[in-house]
Amino acid sequence: MRIHSHTLTAHKADILAVMSRPAALDLYTLGCGLFLIGAPWLFGFAHTAGRVDAELVGAAVIALSIAGLVAFADWEEWLKVALGVWLIAAPWLLGFVHSSAMHVSIAIGIAVMFLSLLELWLAHDPDFADTTTT
């Protein structure tokens, strides 16, 4: 079977298009997820609900960030936005307000939401897309 050079050129163009998107933002959310998993030990979370929430949501953020690094999809960014909203609301819903777990949860929730919404905006912004393909 013979592979034509135009097929390889098209394949290279597809790879470059995927790599030119704002993948660094997925790396930042991956870092947020790793921080969230380590936060119960770093800050000594006293509330079990805060600890378990940080570990589970951190693992989910890590999984979605890795999925975003492999192949960008809107759905994984929207799920990270939802996890960010959850992290902001969790201290009141799970009962660990006025604790170090609350502060970490809210801060990481805001960061994950911001980074995910920024990635969605950059992925769909025609001005950004025009500057990366030239």
The 8 nearest C-alpha neighbors of each residue, nearest first, counted from 0:
[[1, 2, 3, 6, 4, 7, 5, 10],
 [2, 0, 3, 4, 6, 7, 5, 8],
 [3, 1, 4, 0, 6, 7, 5, 8],
 [2, 4, 6, 5, 1, 7, 8, 0],
 [3, 5, 7, 6, 8, 2, 9, 1],
 [6, 4, 8, 7, 3, 9, 10, 2],
 [7, 5, 9, 4, 3, 8, 10, 2],
 [8, 6, 10, 4, 5, 9, 11, 3],
 [7, 9, 5, 11, 10, 6, 4, 12],
 [10, 8, 12, 6, 7, 11, 5, 13],
 [9, 11, 7, 13, 12, 8, 6, 14],
 [12, 10, 14, 8, 13, 9, 7, 15],
 [11, 13, 9, 15, 10, 14, 16, 8],
 [14, 12, 10, 16, 11, 15, 9, 17],
 [13, 15, 11, 17, 16, 12, 18, 10],
 [16, 14, 18, 12, 17, 13, 19, 11],
 [17, 15, 13, 19, 14, 18, 12, 20],
 [18, 16, 14, 15, 19, 20, 13, 70],
 [17, 19, 15, 16, 20, 14, 22, 21],
 [20, 18, 16, 17, 15, 131, 21, 22],
 [19, 21, 18, 22, 17, 122, 16, 131],
 [20, 22, 23, 24, 118, 19, 121, 122],
 [23, 21, 24, 25, 20, 68, 26, 18],
 [24, 22, 26, 25, 21, 27, 20, 68],
 [23, 25, 27, 26, 22, 21, 114, 28],
 [26, 24, 28, 64, 22, 23, 27, 29],
 [27, 25, 29, 23, 24, 28, 30, 22],
 [26, 28, 24, 30, 29, 25, 31, 23],
 [29, 27, 31, 25, 30, 26, 111, 32],
 [28, 30, 26, 61, 32, 27, 64, 31],
 [31, 29, 27, 33, 28, 32, 34, 26],
 [32, 30, 28, 34, 29, 33, 35, 27],
 [31, 33, 57, 35, 29, 61, 60, 30],
 [32, 34, 30, 36, 35, 31, 29, 37],
 [33, 35, 31, 37, 32, 36, 38, 30],
 [36, 34, 32, 57, 38, 33, 37, 53],
 [35, 37, 54, 57, 33, 34, 38, 53],
 [38, 36, 34, 35, 39, 40, 41, 33],
 [37, 39, 41, 35, 40, 36, 42, 34],
 [40, 38, 44, 43, 50, 42, 41, 37],
 [41, 39, 43, 38, 42, 37, 44, 36],
 [42, 40, 38, 39, 43, 37, 44, 34],
 [41, 43, 39, 40, 38, 44, 99, 100],
 [44, 42, 40, 39, 41, 45, 38, 99],
 [43, 45, 39, 46, 100, 42, 50, 99],
 [46, 44, 43, 47, 50, 49, 98, 100],
 [47, 45, 49, 48, 44, 95, 50, 100],
 [46, 48, 50, 49, 51, 45, 44, 52],
 [49, 47, 51, 46, 50, 52, 93, 95],
 [50, 48, 52, 46, 47, 100, 51, 53],
 [49, 51, 47, 53, 52, 48, 39, 44],
 [52, 50, 54, 48, 53, 49, 55, 47],
 [51, 53, 49, 55, 50, 54, 56, 48],
 [54, 52, 50, 56, 51, 35, 57, 55],
 [53, 55, 36, 57, 51, 52, 56, 58],
 [56, 54, 58, 52, 57, 53, 51, 59],
 [55, 57, 59, 58, 53, 54, 52, 60],
 [58, 56, 32, 35, 54, 60, 36, 55],
 [57, 59, 61, 55, 56, 60, 54, 62],
 [58, 60, 56, 62, 61, 57, 63, 55],
 [61, 59, 57, 32, 63, 58, 62, 64],
 [60, 62, 29, 58, 64, 32, 59, 63],
 [63, 61, 59, 65, 64, 60, 58, 66],
 [62, 64, 66, 60, 65, 61, 75, 67],
 [65, 63, 67, 61, 25, 29, 66, 62],
 [64, 66, 68, 62, 67, 63, 61, 69],
 [67, 65, 63, 69, 64, 68, 70, 62],
 [68, 66, 71, 64, 70, 65, 69, 63],
 [67, 69, 65, 66, 70, 22, 25, 64],
 [68, 70, 66, 67, 65, 71, 64, 17],
 [71, 69, 67, 68, 66, 72, 17, 65],
 [72, 70, 67, 68, 69, 73, 66, 17],
 [73, 71, 74, 75, 70, 67, 76, 66],
 [72, 74, 76, 75, 77, 119, 71, 78],
 [73, 75, 77, 76, 72, 78, 79, 71],
 [76, 74, 78, 77, 73, 72, 63, 79],
 [75, 77, 79, 73, 115, 78, 74, 80],
 [76, 78, 80, 74, 79, 75, 81, 73],
 [79, 77, 81, 75, 80, 76, 74, 82],
 [78, 80, 82, 76, 81, 77, 83, 75],
 [79, 81, 112, 77, 83, 78, 82, 115],
 [82, 80, 78, 84, 79, 83, 85, 77],
 [83, 81, 85, 79, 84, 80, 86, 78],
 [84, 82, 108, 112, 80, 86, 85, 81],
 [85, 83, 81, 87, 82, 86, 108, 88],
 [84, 86, 82, 88, 83, 87, 89, 81],
 [87, 85, 108, 83, 104, 89, 84, 88],
 [86, 88, 105, 84, 85, 108, 89, 104],
 [87, 89, 85, 86, 90, 91, 92, 84],
 [88, 90, 92, 86, 91, 93, 85, 87],
 [91, 89, 95, 96, 101, 93, 94, 92],
 [92, 90, 94, 89, 93, 88, 96, 95],
 [91, 93, 89, 90, 94, 88, 95, 96],
 [94, 92, 90, 89, 91, 95, 48, 49],
 [95, 93, 91, 90, 92, 96, 48, 89],
 [94, 96, 90, 93, 49, 101, 98, 46],
 [95, 97, 90, 98, 101, 94, 91, 100],
 [98, 96, 101, 95, 99, 102, 100, 90],
 [99, 97, 100, 101, 96, 95, 102, 44],
 [98, 100, 102, 101, 103, 44, 42, 97],
 [99, 101, 98, 103, 102, 49, 44, 104],
 [102, 100, 104, 98, 99, 90, 103, 96],
 [103, 101, 99, 105, 104, 100, 106, 98],
 [102, 104, 106, 100, 101, 105, 107, 99],
 [105, 103, 101, 86, 107, 102, 106, 108],
 [104, 106, 87, 108, 102, 103, 107, 86],
 [107, 105, 103, 109, 108, 104, 102, 110],
 [106, 108, 110, 109, 104, 105, 103, 111],
 [109, 107, 83, 86, 105, 111, 87, 106],
 [108, 110, 112, 106, 107, 111, 113, 105],
 [109, 111, 107, 113, 108, 112, 114, 106],
 [112, 110, 108, 114, 83, 113, 109, 28],
 [113, 111, 80, 83, 109, 115, 110, 114],
 [112, 114, 110, 116, 111, 115, 117, 109],
 [115, 113, 117, 111, 116, 112, 24, 110],
 [116, 114, 118, 112, 76, 117, 113, 111],
 [117, 115, 119, 113, 118, 114, 112, 120],
 [118, 116, 120, 114, 115, 119, 113, 121],
 [117, 119, 115, 121, 116, 120, 122, 114],
 [120, 118, 116, 122, 117, 121, 115, 123],
 [119, 121, 117, 123, 118, 122, 124, 116],
 [122, 120, 124, 118, 123, 119, 117, 127],
 [121, 123, 119, 120, 124, 118, 20, 128],
 [122, 124, 120, 121, 125, 119, 128, 127],
 [123, 125, 121, 127, 126, 120, 122, 128],
 [126, 124, 128, 127, 129, 123, 122, 121],
 [127, 125, 129, 128, 124, 130, 121, 123],
 [126, 128, 130, 129, 124, 125, 121, 131],
 [127, 129, 125, 131, 126, 130, 124, 132],
 [130, 128, 126, 127, 132, 131, 125, 133],
 [129, 131, 127, 128, 132, 133, 126, 125],
 [132, 130, 128, 129, 133, 19, 127, 20],
 [131, 133, 129, 130, 128, 16, 19, 15],
 [132, 131, 130, 129, 128, 19, 127, 16]]
